[in-house]
Amino acid sequence: MQVPHRRRFFLIAIGVLAAGCFFFFFLLLLQHWRKPLAFPSDLPFRQDSKNPLVDDVFNATLGFEKVFVINLPSRTDHRDAMLLTAAASNIQLAWVDGVAGDTILSKVLPAPGRERMKSEGNIGSWRAHLNALVTMIQQNISTALVTEDDADWDVRIKSQLHDFALSSQALTQPLASRLAGYADPTYKSTSDKATAQDLHLRDLPLTVPPSVSPYGDEWDILWLGHCGHIFPRAPAIPKAKVVHLNDETVPEHRYLQFPLSAPELQSKYPPHTRVVYHSQEAICSLTYAVTQASARKVLYELGVVKFSDPFDTMLRDICEGTAGRQKQTCLTVLPPLFNHHRPAGPKKFESDISEHGEEVREKAFTEMIRWSTRMNLANILNGATVLDDQFPDAV
């Protein structure tokens, strides 16, 4: 039987339309297959309607208004590596020039100055960190992360900072259940008999949502990259800790290097545990965050009142209220979220502040950072789907 002309035309049109739709969806699927690997630091986080500000940690400045990197202009090697590392994590940087200590006049140093501090490297470091604070104050920046140019972090840094932000809020934000009080009974307590128990990340009490920063509204300094802290013991420092159990970004105990830190992390807590708490006896100011108010206080204390020690030691005195400094609210994390990257090659080229000897390092590494961004740069740049774990779990 012969198909009518109009019906035949209709069938052909339907066939062409179906073929076109199939081809269109095939192209969409092909584009999906070709999409680059979305690393954990890039993945969106489910919005929390009760605490929406916390998701700002996933932005290009990690929930701060600026991310400052201190870099000596002559160290183009450090600048190039840091730029690539930040780009791999979708982090936007602002640069602060490092300073050579021998260019600083003795008369501009607050007493006791060079009578006590002889290291030109430490003097230059002090001025560079203060210059970052000066820029922050001049531009009226609300919060900023300040880091040195050899810092490294896990590719999952934004998810890590999300958990840190929840912890920081739990330690410093008022409880939502009543008009006054905090989850940590020793925070802002005038009693020397107050005690505190560990809080757990997955079971935190409900606190008043912050209105200014995803990390809370009452912090002064967040010490996120360092060479060591102890757990709080001094009477004036709050005692509660937020414990992150089963944190897959933390290496097993055998990989942890804490010659200057709290041994209790390994003796008291199981493997893959990270702890957030109030800072005590900090070493190394690799990476820290400040608010506009605390930046002004630090600049006053270290740039006007007294210059007596390396920058990190004086910042520690501010956090603890020791050596005549005014105490501030400082939180830290162990293991740190940022650590020094140690490149292959002569160790003497690593730092412009201190000596590292004449040895040659055969292999690059970053302590305690599992999926190191720097160590995975080649993988990321080449679109690899598998990342190298520096510290794999025992089989």
C-alpha positions as CSV (number, residue, x, y, z in Angstrom):
1,M,0.0,0.0,0.0
2,Q,1.3,3.4,-1.0
3,V,1.9,5.9,1.9
4,P,0.2,9.3,1.3
5,H,2.5,12.1,0.4
6,R,1.7,14.2,3.4
7,R,2.1,11.3,5.8
8,R,5.4,10.4,4.3
9,F,6.6,14.0,4.7
10,F,5.5,13.9,8.3
11,L,7.4,10.7,9.1
12,I,10.5,12.1,7.5
13,A,10.3,15.2,9.6
14,I,9.8,13.2,12.8
15,G,12.9,11.1,11.9
16,V,15.1,14.2,11.2
17,L,14.0,15.8,14.5
18,A,14.7,12.6,16.4
19,A,18.2,12.3,14.8
20,G,18.9,16.0,15.6
21,C,17.9,15.5,19.3
22,F,20.0,12.4,19.5
23,F,23.0,14.3,18.1
24,F,22.5,17.2,20.4
25,F,22.4,15.0,23.6
26,F,25.4,13.1,22.3
27,L,27.3,16.4,22.1
28,L,26.3,17.3,25.7
29,L,27.4,13.9,26.9
30,L,30.7,14.3,25.1
31,Q,31.3,17.7,26.7
32,H,30.6,16.1,30.1
33,W,33.1,13.3,29.5
34,R,35.7,16.0,28.6
35,K,35.2,18.1,31.7
36,P,38.4,18.4,33.8
37,L,38.6,16.5,37.1
38,A,36.9,18.4,39.9
39,F,39.2,18.2,42.8
40,P,37.6,18.2,46.3
41,S,38.6,21.8,47.0
42,D,36.5,22.8,44.0
43,L,33.3,20.9,44.9
44,P,30.3,22.9,46.1
45,F,29.1,22.2,49.6
46,R,25.5,21.8,50.5
47,Q,24.1,25.1,51.8
48,D,23.3,25.0,55.5
49,S,20.3,27.2,56.0
50,K,21.0,27.5,59.7
51,N,24.6,28.6,59.2
52,P,24.9,30.0,55.6
53,L,27.9,32.2,56.2
54,V,30.1,29.1,56.8
55,D,30.0,28.2,53.1
56,D,32.0,31.4,52.3
57,V,35.2,29.3,53.0
58,F,34.7,27.8,49.5
59,N,35.2,31.1,47.7
60,A,38.4,32.3,46.1
61,T,39.8,33.9,49.3
62,L,38.8,31.0,51.7
63,G,36.2,33.0,53.5
64,F,38.5,36.0,54.2
65,E,38.4,39.3,52.3
66,K,42.0,38.9,51.1
67,V,44.8,36.3,51.0
68,F,48.2,37.9,51.3
69,V,51.4,36.2,50.3
70,I,54.8,37.5,51.5
71,N,57.4,37.1,48.9
72,L,60.9,38.6,48.4
73,P,60.8,40.0,44.8
74,S,64.1,38.3,44.1
75,R,62.6,34.8,44.9
76,T,60.8,34.3,41.6
77,D,61.0,30.6,42.2
78,H,58.9,30.9,45.3
79,R,56.4,33.2,43.6
80,D,56.0,31.0,40.5
81,A,55.4,27.9,42.6
82,M,52.9,29.6,45.0
83,L,51.0,31.1,42.0
84,L,50.6,27.7,40.4
85,T,49.6,26.1,43.8
86,A,47.0,28.8,44.4
87,A,45.6,28.5,40.8
88,A,45.2,24.7,41.2
89,S,43.0,25.4,44.3
90,N,41.1,28.3,42.8
91,I,42.6,30.8,45.4
92,Q,43.1,34.4,44.5
93,L,46.3,36.0,45.9
94,A,47.5,39.5,46.8
95,W,51.3,39.9,47.0
96,V,53.3,41.7,49.7
97,D,57.0,42.3,49.1
98,G,59.4,40.7,51.5
99,V,62.0,42.9,53.1
100,A,65.8,42.4,53.5
101,G,66.7,43.1,57.1
102,D,69.9,45.0,56.3
103,T,67.8,47.7,54.6
104,I,66.0,48.6,57.8
105,L,67.5,51.3,59.9
106,S,68.1,50.6,63.6
107,K,66.4,53.8,64.6
108,V,63.0,52.6,63.3
109,L,63.0,49.5,65.4
110,P,61.1,49.8,68.7
111,A,63.3,49.1,71.7
112,P,65.2,47.0,72.4
113,G,65.6,46.4,68.6
114,R,69.0,45.2,67.4
115,E,70.4,45.3,70.9
116,R,68.5,42.0,71.4
117,M,67.5,40.9,67.9
118,K,70.7,40.3,65.9
119,S,69.3,38.3,63.0
120,E,68.8,40.4,59.8
121,G,66.6,37.7,58.4
122,N,64.2,37.9,61.4
123,I,64.2,41.7,61.2
124,G,63.3,41.6,57.5
125,S,60.6,39.0,58.3
126,W,59.1,41.2,61.0
127,R,58.9,44.2,58.7
128,A,57.3,42.2,55.9
129,H,54.6,40.8,58.1
130,L,53.9,44.2,59.5
131,N,53.7,45.6,55.9
132,A,50.9,43.1,55.2
133,L,49.0,44.4,58.2
134,V,49.7,48.0,57.1
135,T,48.1,47.3,53.7
136,M,45.1,45.6,55.4
137,I,44.6,48.6,57.7
138,Q,45.0,51.2,54.9
139,Q,42.5,49.4,52.7
140,N,40.1,48.8,55.6
141,I,40.1,45.0,54.9
142,S,37.8,43.2,57.3
143,T,39.7,39.9,57.5
144,A,42.8,38.5,55.8
145,L,44.9,35.4,55.6
146,V,48.6,36.0,55.6
147,T,51.0,33.3,54.4
148,E,54.6,33.0,53.5
149,D,55.5,31.9,50.0
150,D,56.7,28.4,50.8
151,A,53.4,27.2,52.2
152,D,51.6,24.1,50.9
153,W,48.2,22.6,51.6
154,D,46.0,19.6,50.8
155,V,43.9,19.8,47.6
156,R,40.9,19.5,50.0
157,I,41.8,22.7,51.9
158,K,38.4,24.3,51.4
159,S,36.6,21.3,52.9
160,Q,39.2,21.3,55.8
161,L,38.6,25.0,56.4
162,H,34.8,24.3,56.4
163,D,35.3,21.9,59.4
164,F,37.7,24.4,61.0
165,A,35.2,27.2,60.7
166,L,32.5,25.0,62.4
167,S,35.0,24.3,65.2
168,S,36.0,27.9,65.6
169,Q,32.4,28.9,65.9
170,A,31.7,26.2,68.5
171,L,34.6,27.5,70.6
172,T,33.9,31.2,70.5
173,Q,30.2,31.8,69.5
174,P,27.6,32.1,72.2
175,L,25.2,29.2,72.6
176,A,21.9,29.6,70.9
177,S,19.9,27.9,73.6
178,R,20.2,30.6,76.2
179,L,21.0,34.3,76.4
180,A,24.5,33.9,77.8
181,G,27.2,31.2,77.9
182,Y,29.5,29.2,75.7
183,A,30.0,25.6,74.9
184,D,33.5,26.0,76.5
185,P,32.9,26.8,80.2
186,T,36.5,28.1,80.4
187,Y,36.1,30.6,77.6
188,K,35.7,34.1,79.1
189,S,35.5,32.6,82.5
190,T,36.9,34.3,85.6
191,S,36.9,31.2,87.6
192,D,40.1,29.1,87.9
193,K,37.9,26.1,88.8
194,A,36.1,25.9,85.4
195,T,36.8,22.8,83.4
196,A,36.1,21.8,79.8
197,Q,35.5,18.6,77.9
198,D,36.2,17.8,74.3
199,L,33.6,18.7,71.7
200,H,33.2,16.5,68.6
201,L,32.9,17.9,65.1
202,R,29.9,15.8,64.2
203,D,28.0,16.6,67.4
204,L,28.6,20.3,68.0
205,P,26.1,22.3,70.1
206,L,24.0,24.9,68.4
207,T,25.6,28.3,68.6
208,V,24.5,31.8,67.4
209,P,25.3,32.0,63.7
210,P,28.1,34.5,63.0
211,S,27.2,37.7,61.2
212,V,30.7,38.8,60.0
213,S,33.0,35.9,59.3
214,P,32.4,32.2,58.6
215,Y,35.0,31.5,61.3
216,G,32.9,33.3,64.0
217,D,32.7,36.9,65.2
218,E,34.9,36.8,68.3
219,W,38.3,35.5,67.0
220,D,41.4,37.7,66.7
221,I,44.0,35.4,65.2
222,L,43.6,32.0,63.5
223,W,47.0,30.2,63.4
224,L,46.5,27.7,60.6
225,G,50.1,27.0,59.5
226,H,52.9,26.5,62.1
227,C,55.7,24.3,63.3
228,G,54.1,23.3,66.6
229,H,51.6,24.2,69.4
230,I,50.9,22.5,72.7
231,F,47.4,21.9,74.0
232,P,46.3,24.7,76.3
233,R,47.6,24.5,79.9
234,A,48.1,28.1,81.0
235,P,45.3,29.3,83.4
236,A,44.4,32.3,81.1
237,I,43.9,30.1,78.0
238,P,40.5,28.4,77.4
239,K,40.7,24.6,77.6
240,A,38.0,23.1,75.3
241,K,39.0,21.4,72.1
242,V,37.0,20.4,69.0
243,V,38.0,16.9,67.9
244,H,37.8,15.7,64.3
245,L,37.7,11.9,64.4
246,N,38.2,9.8,61.2
247,D,39.6,12.7,59.2
248,E,41.0,11.1,56.1
249,T,43.1,14.1,55.4
250,V,45.2,13.4,58.5
251,P,48.1,10.9,58.1
252,E,48.5,8.0,60.4
253,H,50.4,8.5,63.7
254,R,53.7,7.2,62.3
255,Y,53.8,10.1,59.8
256,L,53.2,12.9,62.3
257,Q,56.2,15.0,63.1
258,F,55.7,17.1,66.3
259,P,59.0,17.8,68.0
260,L,57.6,21.1,69.3
261,S,53.9,20.1,69.7
262,A,51.4,18.3,71.9
263,P,52.4,14.6,72.2
264,E,48.8,14.0,73.4
265,L,47.6,14.0,69.9
266,Q,49.2,10.6,69.3
267,S,48.8,9.2,72.8
268,K,45.2,10.3,73.6
269,Y,43.5,10.3,70.2
270,P,43.1,7.5,67.5
271,P,44.8,7.8,64.1
272,H,43.3,10.3,61.6
273,T,42.4,12.8,64.3
274,R,42.6,16.6,64.0
275,V,42.1,19.0,66.9
276,V,41.1,22.7,67.0
277,Y,41.8,24.6,70.2
278,H,43.1,27.9,71.7
279,S,46.7,28.6,70.9
280,Q,49.6,28.1,73.3
281,E,53.4,28.1,72.7
282,A,53.2,28.5,68.9
283,I,56.2,28.2,66.7
284,C,56.5,29.6,63.1
285,S,54.1,32.1,61.6
286,L,53.8,30.4,58.3
287,T,50.0,31.0,57.8
288,Y,47.6,32.9,60.0
289,A,44.5,35.1,59.7
290,V,43.7,38.4,61.4
291,T,40.8,40.8,61.6
292,Q,40.9,44.5,61.0
293,A,40.8,45.1,64.8
294,S,43.5,42.5,65.6
295,A,45.7,43.8,62.7
296,R,45.7,47.2,64.4
297,K,46.6,45.7,67.8
298,V,49.4,43.6,66.4
299,L,50.8,46.6,64.5
300,Y,50.7,48.7,67.6
301,E,52.3,46.0,69.8
302,L,55.1,45.0,67.4
303,G,55.6,48.1,65.4
304,V,55.3,50.8,68.1
305,V,55.6,49.3,71.6
306,K,58.3,46.7,71.5
307,F,60.5,44.7,69.1
308,S,62.4,42.0,71.0
309,D,62.1,38.6,69.3
310,P,61.3,36.9,66.0
311,F,57.9,37.8,64.7
312,D,56.3,34.4,65.6
313,T,57.5,34.6,69.2
314,M,56.0,38.1,69.6
315,L,52.8,37.0,68.0
316,R,52.7,34.1,70.4
317,D,53.1,36.6,73.3
318,I,50.1,38.5,72.0
319,C,48.0,35.3,71.8
320,E,48.9,34.3,75.4
321,G,49.0,37.8,76.9
322,T,52.6,37.2,78.1
323,A,55.8,39.4,78.0
324,G,53.6,42.4,78.8
325,R,51.4,42.0,75.7
326,Q,47.6,42.4,75.6
327,K,46.0,39.0,75.2
328,Q,44.0,38.2,72.1
329,T,41.7,35.3,71.2
330,C,43.8,32.9,69.0
331,L,42.7,29.5,67.7
332,T,44.9,26.9,66.1
333,V,44.7,23.4,64.6
334,L,46.8,20.3,64.9
335,P,48.1,18.9,62.6
336,P,48.3,22.3,60.8
337,L,46.3,22.9,57.6
338,F,49.3,24.6,56.0
339,N,52.9,23.4,56.2
340,H,56.3,24.3,54.7
341,H,57.1,22.7,51.4
342,R,60.6,21.3,51.2
343,P,61.9,21.3,47.6
344,A,64.5,19.0,46.2
345,G,68.0,20.6,45.9
346,P,70.4,22.4,48.2
347,K,68.8,23.1,51.6
348,K,70.7,26.4,51.9
349,F,68.5,27.9,49.2
350,E,65.2,27.2,51.1
351,S,64.9,30.1,53.4
352,D,66.0,33.8,53.4
353,I,65.4,34.0,57.2
354,S,67.5,31.2,58.7
355,E,70.2,28.7,57.8
356,H,69.4,25.2,56.7
357,G,72.8,23.7,56.2
358,E,74.8,22.5,53.2
359,E,73.0,19.2,52.6
360,V,71.2,18.5,49.3
361,R,67.7,17.1,49.5
362,E,67.1,14.4,47.0
363,K,63.3,14.4,47.1
364,A,60.8,17.1,47.7
365,F,58.1,16.7,50.4
366,T,55.6,18.5,52.6
367,E,55.2,17.2,56.1
368,M,51.8,15.9,57.2
369,I,49.9,17.0,54.0
370,R,48.5,13.9,52.4
371,W,47.3,15.1,49.0
372,S,49.8,17.9,48.8
373,T,48.9,20.5,46.1
374,R,52.5,21.3,45.4
375,M,53.5,17.6,45.1
376,N,50.5,17.0,42.8
377,L,51.0,20.1,40.5
378,A,52.2,17.9,37.6
379,N,49.1,15.6,38.0
380,I,46.7,18.6,38.2
381,L,48.2,20.5,35.3
382,N,48.1,17.3,33.1
383,G,44.5,16.5,34.0
384,A,45.4,13.3,35.9
385,T,42.5,11.5,37.6
386,V,44.6,10.0,40.3
387,L,46.5,12.1,42.9
388,D,49.6,11.1,44.8
389,D,49.1,10.5,48.6
390,Q,52.4,11.3,50.3
391,F,51.4,9.3,53.4
392,P,49.3,6.3,52.5
393,D,47.7,4.2,55.1
394,A,49.2,0.9,56.0
395,V,47.7,-2.0,54.1
